C-alpha cells in the first residue's frame, strides 16, 4: 500500500522538523514537500520557521560550509559564484508549455512533458549527502491583501540566507492558507560542488511551470537563477496578476516630497542602465522598494507595495559621492552579503568604482587574484565582476520609507517610465490620460545600448514596461491587462515619461545628473494639481516658470530659459521615426489591441499637423496651457 505524503514526511524528517510541517492543514503542501524529498533524496531535512533560532542556524551554517566567508566588518559576508555562473541564464530559463500553446508562444519554452522528464532526471538524488532546507516566505507585506505565500526548497544555505534578508517571513503567514493550493513553489539545488561551486554547469536549468506555480532550478548558485522569490516569482506573479485583475511590475516604489514635506508616492519602470536605482535613491526622498512592485485597486484608487523587504543590487560604481546612502549602509556594521567582489588579504571588500585605492591582490570569484590574471581563453579576469552584487535590508538604509511594510500599501499618484534616448524624448512629459500613457510611454519604451556594455552604442532595444524579459504571457495580453487596469478608477495615477540621456548634436548631455530630482518634483506638482502643463502633440510638458522655481528651491540652481528651450524642444522627425518603429514591432505580433495602433496613429497625425505649422523643431513657446 502506497504511503501518504504525511507518512513519508514522518519517516524522512526528524521529529522536530516533522512537527514544524505537520502543524499545517494543507495536503497540497505535504504533497509538494514529500514529492521532492523523495526525488532529491537529501541526507537530512531542516524546516525553517520564523524563529530567530532557525534563521541564525541558516546564517551560521552558510559560513560553516564555506558558502559565505566572514569579512572584517561585523555581519558582513562574501559569497562567490562559479566563474561561469555569474548571471541569469536566459537561454536555459524556459517555460513548461503544452504542445498546443508551445507552437504559438514567443517566450523561451519547452514541451511540458519533455521538460518535466528532463528536470526530474537532473533532480533525482541531487541532494544525496546534503541537507535540504524548506523555507517559508511571504511576497508583499504580511497579513495584507498583497500577501502571496511561498515555499522554497533548496540545498544552498547562501540562497536561504539571501532570501531571509530579501523577503518577509512566511511560516506564520502560511498557516492561513489552510487547504488552499494557491502558493508559489520553488525547488533549487546547486548540484554537485567542486571547489565550493556548482560543477555541472552544462546541466544548469531553470524551468517554470505556470499552471503549478512552480519553478525548478538546478546546477547553479547565482542568485538570479536560484533565489526563487525574485525575478522567477515575478514571472509567476505576472501570469497570476493578469488573470486576477492586478499588475506585477518591474518597478521601484518611492515617495516624492514638496518643500513643505508633503509626500506623494510614485512607481517607476526603467530598463537597465537608465537611472532606475539612482532615481529611487535620490537624496531627500524615501524608498519603499527598488525593483518589483505589486499594484492593486482598492476603493477606486491604486495602491502599490514592494514585493521584497531587501535589495539585491549591482555594486559596480557604488561610492560615497554618487551613492552615499547605499555606500554608508555597505560600510557600517550589519547584515550584508557581498557577491563576486574582490576581498583583500585583510578581508576588506573592494569593487569597481568603490574608490581609487585598490589592493594589488586578493580573493575573488576566480580564486587568488592578481592584476593581469587571465582565464583559460586568455581573457583578463577583472578584480570584481561587472555583475557583482550586494544584498541588504531596505530598513537599514537611512532613506527607508515609513510605509515599507504597511499592509495597506501606498496610494500611487503617478507611474514613471524611463529609457536611454539620445535624440527624441524630452526630459519629462505627462501623458494626456491613462490609455495614452500606457501606449505611448509604457508600451513604447526603447533604450539605447551603451558602448561600455555591448561594444556598439545607440542600438535601440524595445522593452515595453521594462518588463519584457520576465513576461510569462503573450505581449498582447499583457498590454490589454495594463489598459484595463486603469478602468473604473476615481483616482487615476498620472503617467509620465522621463529621459535623462538627451544629447545635443555634439554629443553632450543636456541634463545634469541631479536634474532628475526636478523632473520628479514637477510630477509631484502635477499630481497635486498645483502646476499646469503645456500641451504638445506627444503630451504635457512643464512651463518654464515652474521649473525655474523648482531648480532654485531644490538644487539652488539658476535654470536658464535657453537650457529650457533646448531641452524641451519637440523633435518631430525623431518622434515620427519612433512611432514607425513601434508600429512595425507590434504589427509583427498577434492579437495586439487595435487601440494601440489607433493611439499611435493619432499621435502621428498631431505631430504632422504641428510640423506643418511650426516646422521640425518647435520650441515650448509654440504651445499653450
BADREN-618167 format. One record per residue (C-alpha): residue number from 1; residue in one letter; chain; x, y, z. Coordinates in steps of 0.5 Angstrom, whole numbers, plus 2048, in hexadecimal, padded with zeros to 3 digits. Example, Ala and Ser with C-alpha at 12.3 -4.5 7.8 and 13.67 -1.06 7.14 Angstrom:
<koldrens>
(1,'A','A',(819,7F7,810))
(2,'S','A',(81B,7FE,80E))
</koldrens>
This chain:
<koldrens>
(1,'X','A',(800,800,800))
(2,'X','A',(803,807,7FE))
(3,'X','A',(805,80B,804))
(4,'X','A',(801,812,804))
(5,'X','A',(805,818,804))
(6,'X','A',(805,81A,80B))
(7,'X','A',(807,813,80D))
(8,'X','A',(80D,813,808))
(9,'X','A',(80F,81A,80B))
(10,'X','A',(80E,817,812))
(11,'X','A',(813,812,810))
(12,'X','A',(818,816,80D))
(13,'X','A',(818,81C,811))
(14,'X','A',(81B,81C,819))
(15,'X','A',(815,81D,81E))
(16,'X','A',(817,825,81F))
(17,'X','A',(816,826,817))
(18,'X','A',(810,822,816))
(19,'X','A',(80C,825,81C))
(20,'X','A',(80E,82C,818))
(21,'X','A',(80B,82A,812))
(22,'X','A',(805,825,815))
(23,'X','A',(802,82C,818))
(24,'X','A',(800,82E,811))
(25,'X','A',(7F9,82B,80F))
(26,'X','A',(7FB,82B,807))
(27,'X','A',(7FB,825,804))
(28,'X','A',(7FE,829,7FD))
(29,'X','A',(804,82B,802))
(30,'X','A',(805,824,804))
(31,'X','A',(805,821,7FD))
(32,'X','A',(80A,826,7FB))
(33,'X','A',(80F,825,800))
(34,'X','A',(80E,81E,800))
(35,'X','A',(80F,81D,7F9))
(36,'X','A',(816,821,7F9))
(37,'X','A',(818,81E,7FF))
(38,'X','A',(817,817,7FB))
(39,'X','A',(81A,81A,7F5))
(40,'X','A',(820,81E,7F7))
(41,'X','A',(822,819,7FD))
(42,'X','A',(825,81D,802))
(43,'X','A',(829,81A,808))
(44,'X','A',(825,81F,80C))
(45,'X','A',(820,824,80C))
(46,'X','A',(81F,82B,810))
(47,'X','A',(819,82E,810))
(48,'X','A',(81A,836,811))
(49,'X','A',(814,839,816))
(50,'X','A',(814,841,817))
(51,'X','A',(818,840,81D))
(52,'X','A',(81F,843,81F))
(53,'X','A',(822,83D,820))
(54,'X','A',(820,83A,819))
(55,'X','A',(822,840,816))
(56,'X','A',(829,840,81A))
(57,'X','A',(82A,839,818))
(58,'X','A',(82A,83A,811))
(59,'X','A',(82E,840,811))
(60,'X','A',(834,83D,815))
(61,'X','A',(833,836,811))
(62,'X','A',(835,83A,80B))
(63,'X','A',(83B,83D,80E))
(64,'X','A',(83D,836,811))
(65,'X','A',(83C,832,80A))
(66,'X','A',(840,838,806))
(67,'X','A',(83A,83A,802))
(68,'X','A',(83C,841,805))
(69,'X','A',(842,844,809))
(70,'X','A',(843,849,80E))
(71,'X','A',(845,850,80D))
(72,'X','A',(849,855,811))
(73,'X','A',(842,859,813))
(74,'X','A',(83D,855,818))
(75,'X','A',(838,852,814))
(76,'X','A',(83B,852,80D))
(77,'X','A',(83C,84C,809))
(78,'X','A',(83E,84B,802))
(79,'X','A',(83C,845,7FD))
(80,'X','A',(83F,843,7F7))
(81,'X','A',(83B,840,7F1))
(82,'X','A',(83F,83C,7EC))
(83,'X','A',(843,83F,7E6))
(84,'X','A',(83D,83D,7E1))
(85,'X','A',(838,83E,7E6))
(86,'X','A',(837,846,7E6))
(87,'X','A',(831,848,7E3))
(88,'X','A',(82A,846,7E2))
(89,'X','A',(82A,840,7DD))
(90,'X','A',(825,843,7D8))
(91,'X','A',(826,83D,7D3))
(92,'X','A',(824,838,7D8))
(93,'X','A',(81F,83B,7DB))
(94,'X','A',(819,838,7D8))
(95,'X','A',(811,837,7D9))
(96,'X','A',(80E,831,7D9))
(97,'X','A',(808,831,7D4))
(98,'X','A',(803,82C,7D1))
(99,'X','A',(804,82B,7C9))
(100,'X','A',(7FF,82F,7C7))
(101,'X','A',(801,835,7CB))
(102,'X','A',(808,834,7C9))
(103,'X','A',(807,835,7C2))
(104,'X','A',(804,83C,7C3))
(105,'X','A',(809,83E,7C8))
(106,'X','A',(80E,843,7C7))
(107,'X','A',(811,842,7CE))
(108,'X','A',(817,83D,7CF))
(109,'X','A',(814,837,7D1))
(110,'X','A',(814,82F,7D0))
(111,'X','A',(80E,82A,7CF))
(112,'X','A',(80C,829,7D6))
(113,'X','A',(80C,821,7D7))
(114,'X','A',(813,821,7D4))
(115,'X','A',(816,827,7D9))
(116,'X','A',(813,823,7DF))
(117,'X','A',(816,81D,7DD))
(118,'X','A',(81D,821,7DC))
(119,'X','A',(81D,825,7E2))
(120,'X','A',(81B,81F,7E7))
(121,'X','A',(820,81B,7E4))
(122,'X','A',(825,820,7E6))
(123,'X','A',(822,821,7ED))
(124,'X','A',(822,819,7EE))
(125,'X','A',(826,818,7F4))
(126,'X','A',(82A,81F,7F3))
(127,'X','A',(82A,821,7FB))
(128,'X','A',(82D,81A,7FD))
(129,'X','A',(831,81B,803))
(130,'X','A',(82F,822,803))
(131,'X','A',(82A,826,808))
(132,'X','A',(823,828,805))
(133,'X','A',(820,82F,807))
(134,'X','A',(819,830,807))
(135,'X','A',(818,838,808))
(136,'X','A',(811,83B,808))
(137,'X','A',(811,843,806))
(138,'X','A',(80C,848,804))
(139,'X','A',(80C,84C,7FE))
(140,'X','A',(809,853,800))
(141,'X','A',(808,855,807))
(142,'X','A',(805,850,80C))
(143,'X','A',(7FD,850,80D))
(144,'X','A',(7FC,854,807))
(145,'X','A',(7F7,854,801))
(146,'X','A',(7FE,854,7FD))
(147,'X','A',(801,84E,801))
(148,'X','A',(803,848,7FD))
(149,'X','A',(806,842,801))
(150,'X','A',(80C,83E,7FE))
(151,'X','A',(810,838,800))
(152,'X','A',(817,837,7FE))
(153,'X','A',(81A,830,7FE))
(154,'X','A',(822,831,7FD))
(155,'X','A',(829,82E,7FF))
(156,'X','A',(82C,834,7FF))
(157,'X','A',(82D,838,806))
(158,'X','A',(82F,83E,802))
(159,'X','A',(829,83E,7FE))
(160,'X','A',(824,83D,804))
(161,'X','A',(828,843,808))
(162,'X','A',(828,847,802))
(163,'X','A',(820,846,802))
(164,'X','A',(820,848,809))
(165,'X','A',(823,84F,808))
(166,'X','A',(81F,850,802))
(167,'X','A',(818,84D,804))
(168,'X','A',(813,84E,80A))
(169,'X','A',(812,847,80E))
(170,'X','A',(80C,843,80C))
(171,'X','A',(80C,83D,810))
(172,'X','A',(806,840,815))
(173,'X','A',(803,843,80E))
(174,'X','A',(803,83C,80B))
(175,'X','A',(7FE,83A,811))
(176,'X','A',(7F9,83E,80E))
(177,'X','A',(7F9,83A,807))
(178,'X','A',(7F5,834,80B))
(179,'X','A',(7F4,830,805))
(180,'X','A',(7F5,834,7FF))
(181,'X','A',(7FA,832,7F9))
(182,'X','A',(7FB,83A,7F8))
(183,'X','A',(802,83B,7FA))
(184,'X','A',(809,83B,7F6))
(185,'X','A',(80D,836,7F6))
(186,'X','A',(815,836,7F5))
(187,'X','A',(81A,830,7F4))
(188,'X','A',(821,831,7F4))
(189,'X','A',(828,82D,7F4))
(190,'X','A',(82F,830,7F3))
(191,'X','A',(830,828,7F1))
(192,'X','A',(837,825,7F1))
(193,'X','A',(83C,82A,7F4))
(194,'X','A',(843,82B,7F2))
(195,'X','A',(847,830,7F6))
(196,'X','A',(841,832,7F9))
(197,'X','A',(83D,834,7F3))
(198,'X','A',(839,830,7EE))
(199,'X','A',(83C,82C,7EA))
(200,'X','A',(838,829,7E4))
(201,'X','A',(836,830,7E1))
(202,'X','A',(834,82C,7DB))
(203,'X','A',(82E,82A,7DE))
(204,'X','A',(82C,830,7E1))
(205,'X','A',(825,831,7E0))
(206,'X','A',(81F,836,7E3))
(207,'X','A',(818,833,7E1))
(208,'X','A',(812,837,7E2))
(209,'X','A',(80B,833,7E3))
(210,'X','A',(806,839,7E3))
(211,'X','A',(800,834,7E4))
(212,'X','A',(803,831,7EA))
(213,'X','A',(806,838,7EC))
(214,'X','A',(80D,834,7ED))
(215,'X','A',(814,836,7EB))
(216,'X','A',(81A,831,7EA))
(217,'X','A',(821,833,7EB))
(218,'X','A',(827,82E,7EA))
(219,'X','A',(82E,82E,7EA))
(220,'X','A',(82F,836,7EB))
(221,'X','A',(831,83A,7F1))
(222,'X','A',(830,841,7EE))
(223,'X','A',(82A,845,7F2))
(224,'X','A',(826,847,7EC))
(225,'X','A',(826,840,7EA))
(226,'X','A',(825,83D,7F1))
(227,'X','A',(821,842,7F5))
(228,'X','A',(81A,840,7F3))
(229,'X','A',(816,845,7F6))
(230,'X','A',(81A,84B,7F2))
(231,'X','A',(819,84B,7EA))
(232,'X','A',(817,844,7EA))
(233,'X','A',(811,845,7EE))
(234,'X','A',(810,84C,7EA))
(235,'X','A',(80E,847,7E4))
(236,'X','A',(809,843,7E8))
(237,'X','A',(806,84A,7EB))
(238,'X','A',(805,84D,7E4))
(239,'X','A',(801,847,7E2))
(240,'X','A',(7FD,847,7E8))
(241,'X','A',(7FC,84E,7E8))
(242,'X','A',(7F9,84F,7E1))
(243,'X','A',(7F4,849,7E3))
(244,'X','A',(7F2,84D,7E9))
(245,'X','A',(7F2,854,7E7))
(246,'X','A',(7F8,857,7EA))
(247,'X','A',(7FF,858,7E8))
(248,'X','A',(806,855,7EA))
(249,'X','A',(80B,85A,7E7))
(250,'X','A',(813,85B,7E7))
(251,'X','A',(812,862,7EA))
(252,'X','A',(815,866,7F0))
(253,'X','A',(810,869,7F5))
(254,'X','A',(812,870,7F8))
(255,'X','A',(810,876,7FB))
(256,'X','A',(811,87D,7F9))
(257,'X','A',(810,883,7FE))
(258,'X','A',(80F,88A,7FC))
(259,'X','A',(813,890,800))
(260,'X','A',(80E,88F,806))
(261,'X','A',(80F,888,807))
(262,'X','A',(808,885,804))
(263,'X','A',(809,87F,800))
(264,'X','A',(806,87B,7FA))
(265,'X','A',(808,874,7F8))
(266,'X','A',(80B,872,7F1))
(267,'X','A',(80D,86C,7EE))
(268,'X','A',(812,86B,7E8))
(269,'X','A',(814,867,7E3))
(270,'X','A',(81B,868,7DF))
(271,'X','A',(81F,863,7DB))
(272,'X','A',(826,861,7DE))
(273,'X','A',(82B,867,7DE))
(274,'X','A',(825,86C,7DD))
(275,'X','A',(825,86F,7E4))
(276,'X','A',(820,86B,7E8))
(277,'X','A',(824,86A,7EE))
(278,'X','A',(827,871,7EE))
(279,'X','A',(820,874,7EE))
(280,'X','A',(81D,86F,7F3))
(281,'X','A',(823,871,7F8))
(282,'X','A',(823,879,7F6))
(283,'X','A',(825,87D,7FC))
(284,'X','A',(820,880,800))
(285,'X','A',(81A,87B,7FE))
(286,'X','A',(819,874,801))
(287,'X','A',(818,86D,7FE))
(288,'X','A',(813,867,7FF))
(289,'X','A',(817,863,7FA))
(290,'X','A',(81C,863,7F4))
(291,'X','A',(81A,85D,7F0))
(292,'X','A',(813,85A,7F0))
(293,'X','A',(80C,85C,7F2))
(294,'X','A',(805,859,7F2))
(295,'X','A',(7FF,85E,7F0))
(296,'X','A',(7F8,85D,7F2))
(297,'X','A',(7F2,861,7F2))
(298,'X','A',(7EE,863,7F9))
(299,'X','A',(7E8,868,7FA))
(300,'X','A',(7E9,86A,7F2))
(301,'X','A',(7F1,86C,7F4))
(302,'X','A',(7F7,869,7F2))
(303,'X','A',(7FC,866,7F8))
(304,'X','A',(803,863,7F7))
(305,'X','A',(808,85F,7FB))
(306,'X','A',(80F,85D,7FB))
(307,'X','A',(80E,855,7FA))
(308,'X','A',(815,855,7FE))
(309,'X','A',(818,858,804))
(310,'X','A',(81F,858,802))
(311,'X','A',(823,85A,7FC))
(312,'X','A',(828,855,7F7))
(313,'X','A',(82C,85B,7F4))
(314,'X','A',(831,85C,7EF))
(315,'X','A',(837,85E,7F3))
(316,'X','A',(83B,861,7ED))
(317,'X','A',(83C,868,7EE))
(318,'X','A',(839,869,7F5))
(319,'X','A',(83E,86E,7F8))
(320,'X','A',(83D,874,7FD))
(321,'X','A',(83C,879,7F8))
(322,'X','A',(837,876,7F3))
(323,'X','A',(833,871,7F8))
(324,'X','A',(834,874,7FF))
(325,'X','A',(82E,871,802))
(326,'X','A',(830,86A,800))
(327,'X','A',(837,86A,801))
(328,'X','A',(836,86C,808))
(329,'X','A',(832,866,809))
(330,'X','A',(837,862,806))
(331,'X','A',(83D,865,80A))
(332,'X','A',(839,864,811))
(333,'X','A',(839,85E,816))
(334,'X','A',(832,85A,814))
(335,'X','A',(830,854,810))
(336,'X','A',(833,855,809))
(337,'X','A',(834,84F,804))
(338,'X','A',(839,851,7FE))
(339,'X','A',(83A,84D,7F8))
(340,'X','A',(83F,84C,7F3))
(341,'X','A',(843,852,7F5))
(342,'X','A',(84B,853,7F7))
(343,'X','A',(84D,851,7FE))
(344,'X','A',(854,854,800))
(345,'X','A',(858,850,805))
(346,'X','A',(856,853,80B))
(347,'X','A',(84E,852,809))
(348,'X','A',(84C,858,806))
(349,'X','A',(847,858,800))
(350,'X','A',(849,85C,7FA))
(351,'X','A',(845,85D,7F4))
(352,'X','A',(846,861,7ED))
(353,'X','A',(844,868,7EE))
(354,'X','A',(845,868,7F6))
(355,'X','A',(84B,86C,7F7))
(356,'X','A',(852,86E,7F4))
(357,'X','A',(855,869,7F8))
(358,'X','A',(855,862,7F6))
(359,'X','A',(859,85C,7F9))
(360,'X','A',(85F,859,7F5))
(361,'X','A',(85C,852,7F6))
(362,'X','A',(856,84E,7FA))
(363,'X','A',(851,849,7F9))
(364,'X','A',(84B,84A,7F4))
(365,'X','A',(847,845,7F0))
(366,'X','A',(84D,842,7EC))
(367,'X','A',(851,840,7F3))
(368,'X','A',(857,844,7F4))
(369,'X','A',(857,84A,7F0))
(370,'X','A',(85D,84F,7EE))
(371,'X','A',(85D,854,7E8))
(372,'X','A',(85E,851,7E1))
(373,'X','A',(85B,84A,7E3))
(374,'X','A',(857,847,7DD))
(375,'X','A',(852,841,7DD))
(376,'X','A',(853,83B,7D8))
(377,'X','A',(851,83F,7D2))
(378,'X','A',(857,844,7D3))
(379,'X','A',(852,84A,7D6))
(380,'X','A',(854,84E,7DB))
(381,'X','A',(850,84D,7E2))
(382,'X','A',(84D,853,7E5))
(383,'X','A',(84E,854,7EC))
(384,'X','A',(847,855,7EE))
(385,'X','A',(842,852,7E9))
(386,'X','A',(83E,857,7E5))
(387,'X','A',(837,854,7E8))
(388,'X','A',(83A,854,7EF))
(389,'X','A',(834,855,7F4))
(390,'X','A',(832,857,7FB))
(391,'X','A',(82D,854,7FF))
(392,'X','A',(82A,859,804))
(393,'X','A',(823,85A,808))
(394,'X','A',(820,861,806))
(395,'X','A',(81E,862,80D))
(396,'X','A',(826,863,80E))
(397,'X','A',(826,869,809))
(398,'X','A',(825,870,80C))
(399,'X','A',(820,872,807))
(400,'X','A',(81C,86C,808))
(401,'X','A',(814,86E,808))
(402,'X','A',(810,86D,80E))
(403,'X','A',(80B,869,80A))
(404,'X','A',(810,864,807))
(405,'X','A',(80C,85E,80B))
(406,'X','A',(805,862,80B))
(407,'X','A',(800,85C,80A))
(408,'X','A',(7FB,861,806))
(409,'X','A',(801,863,801))
(410,'X','A',(802,86A,7FF))
(411,'X','A',(7FD,86E,7FB))
(412,'X','A',(800,86F,7F4))
(413,'X','A',(800,876,7F1))
(414,'X','A',(804,875,7EB))
(415,'X','A',(807,870,7E6))
(416,'X','A',(80E,872,7E3))
(417,'X','A',(811,86E,7DD))
(418,'X','A',(818,870,7DB))
(419,'X','A',(81D,86E,7D6))
(420,'X','A',(824,870,7D3))
(421,'X','A',(822,874,7CD))
(422,'X','A',(828,879,7CA))
(423,'X','A',(823,87D,7C5))
(424,'X','A',(81C,87C,7C6))
(425,'X','A',(818,87D,7CC))
(426,'X','A',(818,883,7D1))
(427,'X','A',(81B,882,7D8))
(428,'X','A',(814,882,7DB))
(429,'X','A',(80D,881,7D8))
(430,'X','A',(806,87F,7DA))
(431,'X','A',(801,87B,7D6))
(432,'X','A',(7FA,87E,7D5))
(433,'X','A',(7F7,878,7D8))
(434,'X','A',(7F8,871,7DA))
(435,'X','A',(7F7,86E,7D3))
(436,'X','A',(7FB,873,7D0))
(437,'X','A',(801,872,7D5))
(438,'X','A',(800,86A,7D5))
(439,'X','A',(801,86A,7CE))
(440,'X','A',(806,870,7CC))
(441,'X','A',(80A,870,7D2))
(442,'X','A',(80A,869,7D5))
(443,'X','A',(809,864,7D0))
(444,'X','A',(80D,868,7CB))
(445,'X','A',(814,868,7D0))
(446,'X','A',(81A,868,7CC))
(447,'X','A',(821,868,7CF))
(448,'X','A',(828,869,7CB))
(449,'X','A',(82D,865,7CD))
(450,'X','A',(834,868,7CF))
(451,'X','A',(83B,866,7CC))
(452,'X','A',(83D,864,7D3))
(453,'X','A',(838,85E,7D3))
(454,'X','A',(837,85C,7CC))
(455,'X','A',(83D,85F,7C8))
(456,'X','A',(838,863,7C4))
(457,'X','A',(835,869,7C6))
(458,'X','A',(82E,86B,7C4))
(459,'X','A',(82A,865,7C2))
(460,'X','A',(823,866,7C5))
(461,'X','A',(821,860,7C9))
(462,'X','A',(819,85F,7C9))
(463,'X','A',(817,85E,7D0))
(464,'X','A',(80F,85F,7D2))
(465,'X','A',(80E,861,7D9))
(466,'X','A',(816,85F,7DA))
(467,'X','A',(813,858,7DB))
(468,'X','A',(814,854,7D5))
(469,'X','A',(819,84F,7D8))
(470,'X','A',(814,84D,7DD))
(471,'X','A',(80E,84C,7D9))
(472,'X','A',(80A,846,7DA))
(473,'X','A',(804,847,7D6))
(474,'X','A',(803,84A,7CF))
(475,'X','A',(805,851,7CE))
(476,'X','A',(7FE,853,7CB))
(477,'X','A',(7FB,850,7D2))
(478,'X','A',(800,854,7D6))
(479,'X','A',(7FE,85B,7D2))
(480,'X','A',(7F7,859,7D3))
(481,'X','A',(7F8,858,7DA))
(482,'X','A',(7FB,85F,7DB))
(483,'X','A',(7F6,862,7D7))
(484,'X','A',(7F0,85F,7DB))
(485,'X','A',(7F3,860,7E2))
(486,'X','A',(7F2,868,7E1))
(487,'X','A',(7EB,867,7E0))
(488,'X','A',(7E6,868,7E6))
(489,'X','A',(7EA,86D,7EA))
(490,'X','A',(7E8,873,7ED))
(491,'X','A',(7EF,875,7EE))
(492,'X','A',(7F4,873,7E8))
(493,'X','A',(7FB,873,7E9))
(494,'X','A',(7FE,878,7E4))
(495,'X','A',(803,875,7DF))
(496,'X','A',(80A,879,7DE))
(497,'X','A',(810,877,7D9))
(498,'X','A',(817,879,7DB))
(499,'X','A',(81D,87A,7D7))
(500,'X','A',(824,87B,7DB))
(501,'X','A',(828,87A,7D5))
(502,'X','A',(826,87F,7D0))
(503,'X','A',(82C,882,7CC))
(504,'X','A',(82E,888,7C7))
(505,'X','A',(831,887,7C0))
(506,'X','A',(838,887,7C3))
(507,'X','A',(836,881,7C8))
(508,'X','A',(836,885,7CE))
(509,'X','A',(831,883,7D3))
(510,'X','A',(82B,888,7D4))
(511,'X','A',(829,886,7DB))
(512,'X','A',(82E,886,7E1))
(513,'X','A',(82E,880,7E6))
(514,'X','A',(82A,884,7EB))
(515,'X','A',(825,887,7E7))
(516,'X','A',(820,880,7E7))
(517,'X','A',(81E,883,7EE))
(518,'X','A',(81B,889,7EB))
(519,'X','A',(817,884,7E6))
(520,'X','A',(814,880,7EC))
(521,'X','A',(812,887,7EF))
(522,'X','A',(80F,889,7E9))
(523,'X','A',(80B,883,7E9))
(524,'X','A',(809,884,7F0))
(525,'X','A',(806,88B,7EF))
(526,'X','A',(802,888,7E9))
(527,'X','A',(800,882,7EE))
(528,'X','A',(7FE,887,7F3))
(529,'X','A',(7FA,88C,7ED))
(530,'X','A',(7FF,891,7EF))
(531,'X','A',(802,893,7E8))
(532,'X','A',(7FF,893,7E1))
(533,'X','A',(803,890,7DB))
(534,'X','A',(804,892,7D4))
(535,'X','A',(800,88E,7CF))
(536,'X','A',(804,88B,7CA))
(537,'X','A',(803,885,7C5))
(538,'X','A',(806,880,7C9))
(539,'X','A',(804,882,7D0))
(540,'X','A',(804,888,7D5))
(541,'X','A',(80B,88B,7D7))
(542,'X','A',(80D,890,7DC))
(543,'X','A',(80C,897,7DC))
(544,'X','A',(813,89B,7DD))
(545,'X','A',(811,89F,7E3))
(546,'X','A',(80F,898,7E7))
(547,'X','A',(816,895,7E5))
(548,'X','A',(81A,89C,7E7))
(549,'X','A',(817,89C,7EE))
(550,'X','A',(818,894,7EF))
(551,'X','A',(81F,895,7ED))
(552,'X','A',(820,89B,7F1))
(553,'X','A',(81C,897,7F7))
(554,'X','A',(81F,890,7F7))
(555,'X','A',(826,891,7F4))
(556,'X','A',(828,898,7F5))
(557,'X','A',(829,899,7ED))
(558,'X','A',(827,89E,7E8))
(559,'X','A',(824,89B,7E3))
(560,'X','A',(824,89F,7DC))
(561,'X','A',(81F,8A0,7D7))
(562,'X','A',(824,89E,7D2))
(563,'X','A',(825,897,7D5))
(564,'X','A',(81E,896,7D6))
(565,'X','A',(81C,897,7CE))
(566,'X','A',(822,893,7CC))
(567,'X','A',(820,88D,7D1))
(568,'X','A',(818,88E,7D0))
(569,'X','A',(818,88F,7C8))
(570,'X','A',(813,88A,7C5))
(571,'X','A',(818,886,7C0))
(572,'X','A',(812,884,7BB))
(573,'X','A',(816,880,7B6))
(574,'X','A',(819,87B,7BB))
(575,'X','A',(812,87A,7BE))
(576,'X','A',(80F,878,7B8))
(577,'X','A',(815,873,7B7))
(578,'X','A',(814,870,7BD))
(579,'X','A',(80C,870,7BC))
(580,'X','A',(80E,86C,7B6))
(581,'X','A',(813,867,7B9))
(582,'X','A',(80E,866,7BF))
(583,'X','A',(808,864,7BA))
(584,'X','A',(80D,860,7B6))
(585,'X','A',(80F,85C,7BC))
(586,'X','A',(807,85B,7BE))
(587,'X','A',(805,859,7B7))
(588,'X','A',(809,853,7B8))
(589,'X','A',(806,851,7BE))
(590,'X','A',(7FF,84D,7BE))
(591,'X','A',(7F9,850,7C2))
(592,'X','A',(7FB,857,7C4))
(593,'X','A',(7F5,85B,7C6))
(594,'X','A',(7F3,85F,7C0))
(595,'X','A',(7F3,865,7C5))
(596,'X','A',(7FB,865,7C5))
(597,'X','A',(7FB,867,7BD))
(598,'X','A',(7F6,86C,7BE))
(599,'X','A',(7F9,870,7C3))
(600,'X','A',(800,870,7C0))
(601,'X','A',(7FD,872,7B9))
(602,'X','A',(7F9,878,7BD))
(603,'X','A',(800,87A,7C0))
(604,'X','A',(803,879,7B9))
(605,'X','A',(7FD,87E,7B6))
(606,'X','A',(7FE,883,7BB))
(607,'X','A',(806,883,7BA))
(608,'X','A',(805,884,7B3))
(609,'X','A',(800,88A,7B4))
(610,'X','A',(805,88D,7B9))
(611,'X','A',(80A,88C,7B4))
(612,'X','A',(806,890,7AE))
(613,'X','A',(805,896,7B3))
(614,'X','A',(80C,896,7B6))
(615,'X','A',(811,892,7B3))
(616,'X','A',(815,88C,7B5))
(617,'X','A',(817,88F,7BC))
(618,'X','A',(812,894,7BF))
(619,'X','A',(814,897,7C6))
(620,'X','A',(810,896,7CC))
(621,'X','A',(80D,89E,7CB))
(622,'X','A',(809,89B,7C5))
(623,'X','A',(805,897,7CA))
(624,'X','A',(800,899,7CF))
(625,'X','A',(7FD,897,7D5))
</koldrens>
